C-alpha cells in the first residue's frame, strides 16, 4: 500500500497532527511517507494509492499559498483512482474554522475518491485520539475498497 501525507504547518500544530496520523498508520503496519509540501513532487501524485493532505487555514479561511500548487494539480490532473483525505488544524474563534480543509474537501470530492476529513481545534489533544484513529481506519477501508474495484 502506497500512502503519502503531504502537509504544511505554520505554527507546528498541523505538523503535530500529521505526525500523529503517520504513527497511527504505522501501528496498522502501513508504511506512510511524510512530506512537507516543499519536498513533494506533484508529478508523483499518481504513484500513491492514497494521499492525505494536512493543512492549516490562513487569513479568513483560506488555503495557504504554499498548498495552492497541489490543490491545482488535483483539479487539473486525472486522479479519479486516488483515495484522498484531508486533516487540518484551526481556531474556532475565527468565523471560517478550518476553511482550508473545507476548500480541499469540496475540490477533492469531485476529482478523487475523497474518504474523510478531520478538523482539530488548535492542536491534537487526548480527546482527539479516537477521531484520529477512525480517520486512519476510514482511509485504509477506502483504499482496500477501491483496490478491489
DSSP file (Angstrom, degrees, kcal/mol; ACC not computed):
  #  RESIDUE AA STRUCTURE BP1 BP2  ACC     N-H-->O    O-->H-N    N-H-->O    O-->H-N    TCO  KAPPA ALPHA  PHI   PSI    X-CA   Y-CA   Z-CA
    1    1 A X              0   0    0      0, 0.0     2,-0.7     0, 0.0    30,-0.3   0.000 360.0 360.0 360.0 130.1    0.0    0.0    0.0
    2    2 A X        +     0   0    0     28,-0.1    47,-2.3    30,-0.1    48,-1.7  -0.911 360.0 165.3-111.6 110.5    1.4    3.4   -1.0
    3    3 A X  E     -ab  32  50A   0     28,-0.8    30,-2.4    -2,-0.7     2,-0.4  -0.979  13.7-168.6-127.4 137.2    0.3    6.3    1.1
    4    4 A X  E     -ab  33  51A   0     46,-2.1    48,-3.1    -2,-0.4     2,-0.5  -0.952  11.4-154.4-122.2 144.6    1.7    9.8    1.3
    5    5 A X  E     -ab  34  52A   0     28,-2.9    30,-3.1    -2,-0.4     2,-0.5  -0.987  15.6-172.9-113.8 121.8    0.9   12.6    3.8
    6    6 A X  E     +ab  35  53A   0     46,-2.9    48,-2.8    -2,-0.5     2,-0.3  -0.967  18.0 161.0-118.2 125.5    1.6   16.0    2.3
    7    7 A X  E     -ab  36  54A   0     28,-2.3    30,-2.6    -2,-0.5     2,-0.3  -0.905  33.7-153.7-144.8 166.2    1.4   18.9    4.6
    8    8 A X        -     0   0    0     46,-1.6     2,-0.4    -2,-0.3    48,-0.2  -0.988  16.9-175.5-137.8 143.5    2.1   22.5    5.5
    9    9 A X        +     0   0    0     -2,-0.3    -2,-0.0     1,-0.1    46,-0.0  -0.990  16.2 179.4-144.6 131.5    2.3   23.9    9.0
   10   10 A X  S    S+     0   0    0     -2,-0.4    -1,-0.1     1,-0.0     0, 0.0   0.855  90.4  21.9 -95.4 -46.2    2.9   27.5   10.2
   11   11 A X  S    S-     0   0    0      0, 0.0    -2,-0.0     0, 0.0    -1,-0.0   0.531 109.0-104.8-102.5  -9.0    2.7   27.1   14.0
   12   12 A X  S  > S+     0   0    0    111,-0.0     4,-2.2     4,-0.0     5,-0.1   0.234  94.9 106.5 101.2 -12.4    3.6   23.4   14.3
   13   13 A X  H  > S+     0   0    0      2,-0.2     4,-2.0     1,-0.2   111,-0.4   0.932  82.4  43.1 -66.8 -46.3    0.0   22.4   15.1
   14   14 A X  H  > S+     0   0    0      2,-0.2     4,-2.6     1,-0.2     5,-0.2   0.876 112.6  54.5 -68.1 -36.2   -0.7   20.8   11.8
   15   15 A X  H  > S+     0   0    0      2,-0.2     4,-2.0     1,-0.2    -1,-0.2   0.917 107.8  49.8 -61.7 -42.7    2.8   19.2   11.8
   16   16 A X  H  X S+     0   0    0     -4,-2.2     4,-1.8     1,-0.2    -2,-0.2   0.908 111.2  50.4 -60.6 -42.2    2.0   17.6   15.2
   17   17 A X  H  X S+     0   0    0     -4,-2.0     4,-2.4     1,-0.2    -2,-0.2   0.925 110.0  47.5 -63.9 -46.5   -1.3   16.3   13.8
   18   18 A X  H  X S+     0   0    0     -4,-2.6     4,-2.6     1,-0.2    -1,-0.2   0.839 109.1  54.5 -69.2 -30.5    0.2   14.7   10.7
   19   19 A X  H  X S+     0   0    0     -4,-2.0     4,-2.3    -5,-0.2    -1,-0.2   0.895 109.5  48.4 -66.5 -38.1    2.9   13.0   12.7
   20   20 A X  H  X S+     0   0    0     -4,-1.8     4,-2.1     2,-0.2    -2,-0.2   0.930 111.6  49.2 -63.8 -45.5    0.2   11.5   14.9
   21   21 A X  H  X S+     0   0    0     -4,-2.4     4,-1.9     1,-0.2    -2,-0.2   0.915 110.6  50.8 -60.2 -43.9   -1.7   10.4   11.8
   22   22 A X  H  X S+     0   0    0     -4,-2.6     4,-2.4     1,-0.2    -1,-0.2   0.930 109.0  51.0 -59.5 -45.7    1.5    8.8   10.4
   23   23 A X  H  X S+     0   0    0     -4,-2.3     4,-2.1     1,-0.2    -1,-0.2   0.876 107.9  53.0 -60.1 -38.3    2.1    7.0   13.7
   24   24 A X  H  X S+     0   0    0     -4,-2.1     4,-0.7     2,-0.2    -1,-0.2   0.859 108.7  49.3 -68.7 -34.7   -1.4    5.6   13.6
   25   25 A X  H ><>S+     0   0    0     -4,-1.9     5,-1.9     2,-0.2     3,-1.0   0.922 109.4  52.5 -65.0 -44.0   -0.9    4.3   10.1
   26   26 A X  H ><5S+     0   0    0     -4,-2.4     3,-2.2     1,-0.3    -2,-0.2   0.885 102.6  57.9 -60.4 -39.6    2.4    2.7   11.3
   27   27 A X  H 3<5S+     0   0    0     -4,-2.1    -1,-0.3     1,-0.3    -2,-0.2   0.753 103.9  53.6 -61.5 -23.4    0.5    1.0   14.1
   28   28 A X  T <<5S-     0   0    0     -3,-1.0    -1,-0.3    -4,-0.7    -2,-0.2   0.232 124.1-108.7 -93.2  12.5   -1.7   -0.6   11.4
   29   29 A X  T < 5S+     0   0    0     -3,-2.2     2,-0.5     1,-0.2    -3,-0.2   0.819  75.5 137.6  63.3  34.0    1.5   -1.9    9.7
   30   30 A X      < -     0   0    0     -5,-1.9     2,-0.5    -6,-0.1    -1,-0.2  -0.943  51.1-136.7-111.0 128.0    1.2    0.6    6.9
   31   31 A X        -     0   0    0     -2,-0.5   -28,-0.8   -30,-0.3     2,-0.4  -0.730  26.8-175.3 -84.0 127.1    4.2    2.4    5.6
   32   32 A X  E     -a    3   0A   0     -2,-0.5     2,-0.5   -30,-0.1   -28,-0.2  -0.983  18.9-141.0-126.9 132.5    3.4    6.0    5.0
   33   33 A X  E     -a    4   0A   0    -30,-2.4   -28,-2.9    -2,-0.4     2,-0.5  -0.811  15.8-152.7 -93.4 132.2    5.7    8.7    3.5
   34   34 A X  E     +a    5   0A   0     -2,-0.5     2,-0.4   -30,-0.2   -28,-0.2  -0.909  16.8 179.3-108.7 127.3    5.5   12.1    5.1
   35   35 A X  E     -a    6   0A   0    -30,-3.1   -28,-2.3    -2,-0.5     2,-0.2  -0.990  28.4-136.3-130.0 130.5    6.4   15.1    3.0
   36   36 A X  E >>  -a    7   0A   0     -2,-0.4     3,-2.2   -30,-0.2     4,-0.8  -0.601  43.2-108.4 -68.2 149.4    6.4   18.8    3.8
   37   37 A X  G >4 S+     0   0    0    -30,-2.6     3,-0.7     1,-0.3   -29,-0.1   0.830 120.0  58.7 -54.0 -34.6    4.8   20.4    0.7
   38   38 A X  G 34 S+     0   0    0      1,-0.2    -1,-0.3   -31,-0.2   -30,-0.1   0.725 106.8  48.5 -67.9 -20.7    8.2   21.8   -0.4
   39   39 A X  G <4 S+     0   0    0     -3,-2.2     2,-0.4     2,-0.0    -1,-0.2   0.580  92.1  95.3 -93.5 -12.7    9.6   18.3   -0.5
   40   40 A X    <<  -     0   0    0     -4,-0.8     2,-0.7    -3,-0.7     3,-0.0  -0.666  65.5-143.5 -92.1 132.5    6.8   16.7   -2.5
   41   41 A X    >   -     0   0    0     -2,-0.4     3,-2.5     1,-0.1     4,-0.1  -0.832   6.4-152.2 -91.7 114.5    6.9   16.3   -6.3
   42   42 A X  G >  S+     0   0    0     -2,-0.7     3,-1.6     1,-0.3     4,-0.2   0.756  93.1  69.2 -59.5 -25.3    3.4   16.9   -7.7
   43   43 A X  G 3  S+     0   0    0      1,-0.3     3,-0.4     2,-0.1    -1,-0.3   0.642  90.6  64.0 -67.9 -12.2    4.3   14.7  -10.6
   44   44 A X  G X>  +     0   0    0     -3,-2.5     3,-1.6     1,-0.2     4,-0.6   0.350  68.0 104.4 -91.4   5.2    4.3   11.8   -8.1
   45   45 A X  G X4 S+     0   0    0     -3,-1.6     3,-1.1     1,-0.3    -1,-0.2   0.886  79.0  52.2 -54.8 -41.8    0.6   12.1   -7.3
   46   46 A X  G 34 S+     0   0    0     -3,-0.4    -1,-0.3     1,-0.2    -2,-0.1   0.615  94.7  72.8 -71.4 -11.8   -0.3    9.0   -9.4
   47   47 A X  G <4 S+     0   0    0     -3,-1.6     2,-0.3    -4,-0.0    -1,-0.2   0.761  89.5  70.5 -72.4 -25.2    2.3    6.9   -7.6
   48   48 A X    <<  -     0   0    0     -3,-1.1   -45,-0.2    -4,-0.6     3,-0.1  -0.684  64.2-152.3-101.9 146.6    0.3    6.7   -4.4
   49   49 A X  S    S+     0   0    0    -47,-2.3    34,-2.7    -2,-0.3     2,-0.3   0.764  90.2  18.5 -79.8 -28.5   -3.0    4.8   -3.7
   50   50 A X  E     -bc   3  83A   0    -48,-1.7   -46,-2.1    32,-0.2     2,-0.4  -0.999  63.5-166.0-144.7 143.1   -3.9    7.4   -1.1
   51   51 A X  E     -bc   4  84A   0     32,-2.2    34,-1.6    -2,-0.3     2,-0.5  -0.993   7.2-158.2-131.0 126.0   -2.8   10.9   -0.3
   52   52 A X  E     -bc   5  85A   0    -48,-3.1   -46,-2.9    -2,-0.4     2,-0.5  -0.906  11.0-151.5-101.4 125.5   -3.6   12.7    3.0
   53   53 A X  E     -bc   6  86A   0     32,-3.1    34,-3.1    -2,-0.5     2,-0.5  -0.850   8.5-166.9 -96.0 128.9   -3.5   16.5    2.8
   54   54 A X  E     +bc   7  87A   0    -48,-2.8   -46,-1.6    -2,-0.5     2,-0.4  -0.975  20.2 161.2-115.8 122.4   -2.6   18.2    6.0
   55   55 A X  E     - c   0  88A   0     32,-2.3    34,-0.9    -2,-0.5     2,-0.2  -0.990  32.5-144.7-143.8 147.3   -3.2   22.0    6.1
   56   56 A X  E     - c   0  89A   0     -2,-0.4     8,-0.6   -48,-0.2     2,-0.4  -0.537  34.1-111.9 -93.0 173.5   -3.6   24.9    8.3
   57   57 A X  E     -E   63   0B   0     32,-0.6     2,-0.4    -2,-0.2     6,-0.2  -0.917  28.7-154.5-111.9 137.5   -6.0   27.7    7.4
   58   58 A X  E  >  -E   62   0B   0      4,-3.0     4,-3.1    -2,-0.4     3,-0.2  -0.843  50.0 -29.0-113.8 144.6   -4.7   31.1    6.6
   59   59 A X  T  4 S-     0   0    0     -2,-0.4     2,-0.7     1,-0.2    -2,-0.1  -0.282 128.3  -1.2  60.9-126.3   -6.4   34.5    6.8
   60   60 A X  T  4 S-     0   0    0      1,-0.1    -1,-0.2    -2,-0.1    -2,-0.0  -0.328 131.7 -54.5 -97.7  50.4  -10.1   34.5    6.5
   61   61 A X  T  4 S+     0   0    0     -2,-0.7    -2,-0.2    -3,-0.2     2,-0.2   0.737  95.6 149.4  90.1  24.2  -10.5   30.7    5.9
   62   62 A X  E  <  -E   58   0B   0     -4,-3.1    -4,-3.0     1,-0.1    38,-0.4  -0.529  53.3-107.7 -96.1 156.7   -8.1   30.4    3.0
   63   63 A X  E     -E   57   0B   0     -6,-0.2    -6,-0.1    -2,-0.2     5,-0.1  -0.626  49.3-102.8 -72.1 135.3   -5.8   27.7    1.7
   64   64 A X    >>  -     0   0    0     -8,-0.6     3,-1.8    -2,-0.3     4,-0.5  -0.307  27.3-117.4 -60.7 145.9   -2.2   28.6    2.5
   65   65 A X  G >4 S+     0   0    0      1,-0.3     3,-1.5     2,-0.2     4,-0.4   0.870 112.9  57.8 -51.6 -42.9   -0.3   29.9   -0.6
   66   66 A X  G 34 S+     0   0    0      1,-0.3     4,-0.3     2,-0.1    -1,-0.3   0.676 103.9  53.6 -68.4 -15.6    2.2   27.0   -0.5
   67   67 A X  G <> S+     0   0    0     -3,-1.8     4,-1.9     1,-0.2    -1,-0.3   0.502  84.1  86.4 -93.7  -5.7   -0.6   24.5   -0.8
   68   68 A X  H <X S+     0   0    0     -3,-1.5     4,-2.6    -4,-0.5     5,-0.2   0.819  81.3  60.4 -67.7 -29.9   -2.1   26.0   -3.9
   69   69 A X  H  > S+     0   0    0     -4,-0.4     4,-2.0    -3,-0.2    -1,-0.2   0.935 109.7  40.4 -62.7 -46.2    0.1   24.1   -6.2
   70   70 A X  H  > S+     0   0    0     -4,-0.3     4,-2.2     2,-0.2    -1,-0.2   0.861 113.1  56.1 -72.1 -33.9   -1.1   20.7   -5.0
   71   71 A X  H  X S+     0   0    0     -4,-1.9     4,-1.4     1,-0.2    -2,-0.2   0.948 111.4  43.2 -58.4 -49.1   -4.7   22.0   -4.9
   72   72 A X  H  X S+     0   0    0     -4,-2.6     4,-2.3     1,-0.2     5,-0.2   0.853 109.4  57.8 -67.7 -34.9   -4.5   23.0   -8.6
   73   73 A X  H  X S+     0   0    0     -4,-2.0     4,-2.6     1,-0.2    -1,-0.2   0.919 106.1  48.9 -62.3 -43.0   -2.7   19.7   -9.5
   74   74 A X  H  < S+     0   0    0     -4,-2.2     5,-0.3     1,-0.2    -1,-0.2   0.860 112.7  49.4 -63.9 -34.0   -5.7   17.7   -8.1
   75   75 A X  H  < S+     0   0    0     -4,-1.4    -2,-0.2    -5,-0.2    -1,-0.2   0.878 119.3  36.1 -68.7 -37.9   -8.0   20.0  -10.1
   76   76 A X  H  < S+     0   0    0     -4,-2.3    -2,-0.2    -5,-0.1    -3,-0.2   0.780 104.3  71.4 -93.5 -29.8   -6.1   19.6  -13.4
   77   77 A X  S  < S-     0   0    0     -4,-2.6     2,-1.2    -5,-0.2     0, 0.0  -0.485  86.5-108.4 -91.1 159.7   -4.8   16.0  -13.4
   78   78 A X        +     0   0    0     -2,-0.1     3,-0.2     1,-0.1    -3,-0.1  -0.741  58.2 146.3 -85.1  97.4   -6.8   12.8  -13.9
   79   79 A X    >   +     0   0    0     -2,-1.2     3,-1.9    32,-0.5    34,-0.3  -0.041  17.1 127.0-125.5  28.6   -6.6   11.4  -10.4
   80   80 A X  T 3  S+     0   0    0      1,-0.3    -1,-0.1    32,-0.2    32,-0.1   0.710  71.3  61.0 -61.7 -19.9  -10.0    9.7  -10.0
   81   81 A X  T 3  S+     0   0    0     -3,-0.2     2,-0.4    31,-0.1    -1,-0.3   0.502  86.7  93.2 -86.9  -2.3   -8.2    6.5   -9.0
   82   82 A X    <   -     0   0    0     -3,-1.9    31,-2.9    29,-0.2     2,-0.4  -0.749  68.7-138.8 -97.1 135.5   -6.6    8.0   -5.9
   83   83 A X  E     -cd  50 113A   0    -34,-2.7   -32,-2.2    -2,-0.4     2,-0.3  -0.765  29.5-171.8 -85.0 134.1   -8.1    7.9   -2.4
   84   84 A X  E     +cd  51 114A   0     29,-2.0    31,-3.5    -2,-0.4    32,-0.7  -0.874  15.3 179.8-127.3 161.1   -7.7   11.2   -0.6
   85   85 A X  E     -cd  52 116A   0    -34,-1.6   -32,-3.1    -2,-0.3     2,-0.4  -0.972  14.1-146.0-152.9 156.4   -8.3   12.6    2.9
   86   86 A X  E     +cd  53 117A   0     30,-1.8    32,-2.0    -2,-0.3     2,-0.3  -0.994  13.4 179.7-133.5 132.2   -7.8   16.0    4.5
   87   87 A X  E     +cd  54 118A   0    -34,-3.1   -32,-2.3    -2,-0.4     2,-0.3  -0.940  12.2 165.3-123.8 151.7   -6.8   16.9    8.0
   88   88 A X  E     -cd  55 119A   0     30,-1.8    32,-2.6    -2,-0.3     2,-0.3  -0.995  27.0-136.8-161.8 159.3   -6.3   20.4    9.4
   89   89 A X  E     +cd  56 120A   0    -34,-0.9   -32,-0.6    -2,-0.3     2,-0.3  -0.872  33.3 147.3-116.3 152.5   -6.0   22.5   12.5
   90   90 A X  E     - d   0 121A   0     30,-1.9    32,-3.8    -2,-0.3     2,-0.5  -0.962  45.5 -98.4-167.0-178.6   -7.6   25.8   13.2
   91   91 A X    >   -     0   0    0     -2,-0.3     3,-2.0    30,-0.2     7,-0.1  -0.970  18.1-152.1-120.1 117.5   -9.1   28.1   15.8
   92   92 A X  T 3  S+     0   0    0     -2,-0.5     5,-0.2     1,-0.3    -1,-0.1   0.541  88.6  80.9 -70.1  -3.4  -12.8   28.1   16.1
   93   93 A X  T 3  S+     0   0    0      3,-0.1    -1,-0.3     2,-0.0     2,-0.3   0.676  80.9  79.3 -71.5 -16.8  -12.6   31.7   17.3
   94   94 A X  S <  S-     0   0    0     -3,-2.0     3,-0.5     1,-0.1   -34,-0.0  -0.658  91.1-121.8 -89.8 150.2  -12.4   32.6   13.6
   95   95 A X  S    S+     0   0    0     -2,-0.3     2,-0.6     1,-0.3    -1,-0.1   0.801 106.8  47.5 -63.6 -29.7  -15.6   32.7   11.5
   96   96 A X  S >  S-     0   0    0     -5,-0.1     3,-1.7   -34,-0.0    -1,-0.3  -0.622  84.4-158.8-114.6  72.0  -14.4   30.1    9.0
   97   97 A X  T 3  S-     0   0    0     -2,-0.6     5,-0.1    -3,-0.5    -5,-0.1  -0.282  75.8 -12.8 -56.4 120.3  -13.0   27.3   11.2
   98   98 A X  T >> S+     0   0    0     -7,-0.1     4,-1.5     1,-0.1     3,-0.8   0.881  82.0 167.6  53.7  43.2  -10.5   25.2    9.2
   99   99 A X  H <>  +     0   0    0     -3,-1.7     4,-2.3     1,-0.3   -36,-0.2   0.799  69.0  60.9 -57.6 -32.2  -11.7   26.8    6.0
  100  100 A X  H 3> S+     0   0    0    -38,-0.4     4,-2.5     2,-0.2    -1,-0.3   0.873 101.6  53.3 -65.4 -35.9   -8.8   25.3    4.0
  101  101 A X  H <> S+     0   0    0     -3,-0.8     4,-2.7     1,-0.2    -1,-0.2   0.927 109.7  48.6 -61.9 -44.2  -10.0   21.8    5.0
  102  102 A X  H  X S+     0   0    0     -4,-1.5     4,-2.4     2,-0.2    -2,-0.2   0.895 110.2  51.0 -63.1 -40.6  -13.4   22.7    3.6
  103  103 A X  H  X S+     0   0    0     -4,-2.3     4,-1.8     2,-0.2    -2,-0.2   0.937 113.3  44.3 -63.5 -46.7  -11.9   24.1    0.4
  104  104 A X  H  X S+     0   0    0     -4,-2.5     4,-3.3     1,-0.2     5,-0.3   0.922 111.7  55.0 -61.8 -43.2   -9.8   20.9   -0.2
  105  105 A X  H  X S+     0   0    0     -4,-2.7     4,-2.0     1,-0.2    -2,-0.2   0.930 107.5  48.5 -56.3 -49.1  -12.8   18.8    0.7
  106  106 A X  H  X S+     0   0    0     -4,-2.4     4,-0.7     1,-0.2    -1,-0.2   0.902 117.4  41.0 -60.3 -42.6  -15.1   20.4   -1.9
  107  107 A X  H >X S+     0   0    0     -4,-1.8     4,-1.3     1,-0.2     3,-0.9   0.934 114.6  49.6 -73.1 -46.6  -12.5   20.1   -4.7
  108  108 A X  H 3X S+     0   0    0     -4,-3.3     4,-2.1     1,-0.3     6,-0.4   0.798  99.6  67.2 -66.1 -28.5  -11.3   16.6   -3.9
  109  109 A X  H 3< S+     0   0    0     -4,-2.0    -1,-0.3    -5,-0.3     5,-0.2   0.871 109.8  36.3 -57.0 -37.7  -14.8   15.3   -3.7
  110  110 A X  H << S+     0   0    0     -3,-0.9    -1,-0.2    -4,-0.7    -2,-0.2   0.725 124.5  38.7 -88.3 -24.1  -15.1   15.8   -7.5
  111  111 A X  H  < S+     0   0    0     -4,-1.3   -32,-0.5   -32,-0.1     2,-0.2   0.532 120.6  14.4-109.7  -7.6  -11.6   14.9   -8.6
  112  112 A X  S  < S-     0   0    0     -4,-2.1     2,-1.1    -5,-0.2   -29,-0.2  -0.800  90.8 -78.9-147.0-174.7  -10.7   11.9   -6.4
  113  113 A X  E     -d   83   0A   0    -31,-2.9   -29,-2.0   -34,-0.3     2,-0.4  -0.748  51.4-158.8 -93.4  83.6  -12.1    9.3   -4.1
  114  114 A X  E     +d   84   0A   0     -2,-1.1   -29,-0.2    -6,-0.4     3,-0.1  -0.511  15.3 178.5 -68.3 122.8  -12.4   11.5   -1.0
  115  115 A X  E     -     0   0A   0    -31,-3.5     2,-0.3    -2,-0.4   -30,-0.2   0.895  52.1 -28.0 -92.4 -47.8  -12.5    9.2    2.0
  116  116 A X  E     -d   85   0A   0    -32,-0.7   -30,-1.8     2,-0.0    -1,-0.3  -0.991  44.6-144.1-167.7 155.9  -12.7   11.5    5.0
  117  117 A X  E     -d   86   0A   0     -2,-0.3     2,-0.3   -32,-0.2   -30,-0.2  -0.923  12.0-164.9-128.3 159.3  -11.9   14.9    6.5
  118  118 A X  E     -d   87   0A   0    -32,-2.0   -30,-1.8    -2,-0.3     2,-0.4  -0.961   3.4-165.0-148.6 127.1  -10.8   15.8   10.1
  119  119 A X  E     -d   88   0A   0     -2,-0.3     2,-0.4   -32,-0.2   -30,-0.2  -0.943   8.9-165.2-112.9 133.2  -10.7   19.2   11.7
  120  120 A X  E     -d   89   0A   0    -32,-2.6   -30,-1.9    -2,-0.4     2,-0.6  -0.964  24.6-119.9-120.7 132.4   -8.8   19.7   15.0
  121  121 A X  E    S-d   90   0A   0     -2,-0.4     2,-1.9   -32,-0.2   -30,-0.2  -0.613  78.5 -47.1 -71.4 115.2   -9.1   22.7   17.3
  122  122 A X  S    S-     0   0    0    -32,-3.8     2,-0.3    -2,-0.6    -2,-0.1  -0.361 123.5  -7.3  59.2 -75.9   -5.6   24.2   17.6
  123  123 A X  S    S-     0   0    0     -2,-1.9    -2,-0.1   -34,-0.1  -109,-0.1  -0.976  89.5 -76.9-146.0 158.3   -3.6   21.1   18.2
  124  124 A X        -     0   0    0   -111,-0.4     2,-0.2    -2,-0.3    -4,-0.0  -0.288  48.4-172.9 -61.7 134.2   -4.3   17.4   18.8
  125  125 A X    >>  -     0   0    0      1,-0.0     3,-1.9    -2,-0.0     4,-0.5  -0.721  41.6 -95.8-117.6 170.0   -5.5   16.6   22.4
  126  126 A X  G >4 S+     0   0    0      1,-0.3     3,-1.4    -2,-0.2     4,-0.4   0.877 124.2  58.0 -53.8 -39.8   -6.1   13.3   24.1
  127  127 A X  G 34 S+     0   0    0      1,-0.3     4,-0.3     2,-0.1    -1,-0.3   0.646 100.9  57.9 -69.8 -12.2   -9.8   13.6   23.4
  128  128 A X  G <> S+     0   0    0     -3,-1.9     4,-2.2     1,-0.1     3,-0.3   0.580  81.3  88.9 -88.5 -11.8   -9.0   13.8   19.6
  129  129 A X  H <X S+     0   0    0     -3,-1.4     4,-2.6    -4,-0.5     5,-0.2   0.897  85.7  49.2 -58.0 -46.2   -7.1   10.4   19.5
  130  130 A X  H  > S+     0   0    0     -4,-0.4     4,-2.3     1,-0.2    -1,-0.2   0.868 110.6  51.6 -63.6 -35.4  -10.2    8.3   18.8
  131  131 A X  H  > S+     0   0    0     -4,-0.3     4,-2.1    -3,-0.3    -1,-0.2   0.896 111.1  48.1 -65.8 -39.3  -11.2   10.6   15.9
  132  132 A X  H  X S+     0   0    0     -4,-2.2     4,-2.1     2,-0.2    -2,-0.2   0.894 110.4  51.3 -68.1 -40.5   -7.7   10.3   14.5
  133  133 A X  H  X S+     0   0    0     -4,-2.6     4,-2.3     1,-0.2    -2,-0.2   0.933 111.5  47.3 -60.6 -46.0   -7.8    6.5   14.8
  134  134 A X  H  X S+     0   0    0     -4,-2.3     4,-2.5     1,-0.2    -2,-0.2   0.882 107.5  57.1 -64.3 -37.8  -11.1    6.4   13.0
  135  135 A X  H  X S+     0   0    0     -4,-2.1     4,-2.1     1,-0.2    -1,-0.2   0.944 109.4  45.3 -54.7 -50.8   -9.7    8.8   10.3
  136  136 A X  H  X S+     0   0    0     -4,-2.1     4,-2.4     1,-0.2    -2,-0.2   0.906 111.4  52.6 -62.4 -43.7   -6.9    6.3    9.6
  137  137 A X  H  X S+     0   0    0     -4,-2.3     4,-2.5     1,-0.2    -1,-0.2   0.898 109.0  49.6 -60.0 -41.6   -9.3    3.3    9.6
  138  138 A X  H  X S+     0   0    0     -4,-2.5     4,-2.4     2,-0.2    -1,-0.2   0.914 109.5  51.0 -65.9 -42.6  -11.6    5.0    7.0
  139  139 A X  H  X S+     0   0    0     -4,-2.1     4,-2.3     1,-0.2    -2,-0.2   0.949 112.7  46.4 -58.6 -48.1   -8.7    5.8    4.7
  140  140 A X  H  X S+     0   0    0     -4,-2.4     4,-2.3     1,-0.2    -2,-0.2   0.895 110.8  52.4 -63.3 -40.9   -7.5    2.2    4.8
  141  141 A X  H  X S+     0   0    0     -4,-2.5     4,-2.3     1,-0.2    -1,-0.2   0.915 110.8  47.9 -59.7 -43.6  -11.0    0.9    4.3
  142  142 A X  H  X S+     0   0    0     -4,-2.4     4,-2.8     2,-0.2     5,-0.3   0.891 109.6  52.2 -67.6 -39.5  -11.4    3.1    1.2
  143  143 A X  H  X S+     0   0    0     -4,-2.3     4,-1.9     1,-0.2    -1,-0.2   0.945 112.6  45.4 -61.2 -46.7   -8.0    2.1   -0.3
  144  144 A X  H  X S+     0   0    0     -4,-2.3     4,-1.3     1,-0.2    -2,-0.2   0.886 113.1  51.6 -64.0 -38.3   -9.0   -1.6    0.1
  145  145 A X  H  X S+     0   0    0     -4,-2.3     4,-0.6    -5,-0.2     3,-0.2   0.943 114.8  40.0 -63.2 -48.5  -12.4   -1.0   -1.4
  146  146 A X  H  < S+     0   0    0     -4,-2.8    -1,-0.2     1,-0.2    -2,-0.2   0.721 109.0  61.1 -78.4 -19.5  -11.1    0.9   -4.5
  147  147 A X  H  < S+     0   0    0     -4,-1.9    -1,-0.2    -5,-0.3    -2,-0.2   0.853 104.1  51.2 -68.8 -34.2   -8.2   -1.6   -4.9
  148  148 A X  H  <        0   0    0     -4,-1.3    -1,-0.2     1,-0.2    -2,-0.2   0.682 360.0 360.0 -76.0 -18.7  -10.8   -4.4   -5.3
  149  149 A X     <        0   0    0     -4,-0.6    -1,-0.2    -3,-0.1    -2,-0.1   0.475 360.0 360.0 -76.8 360.0  -12.7   -2.5   -8.0
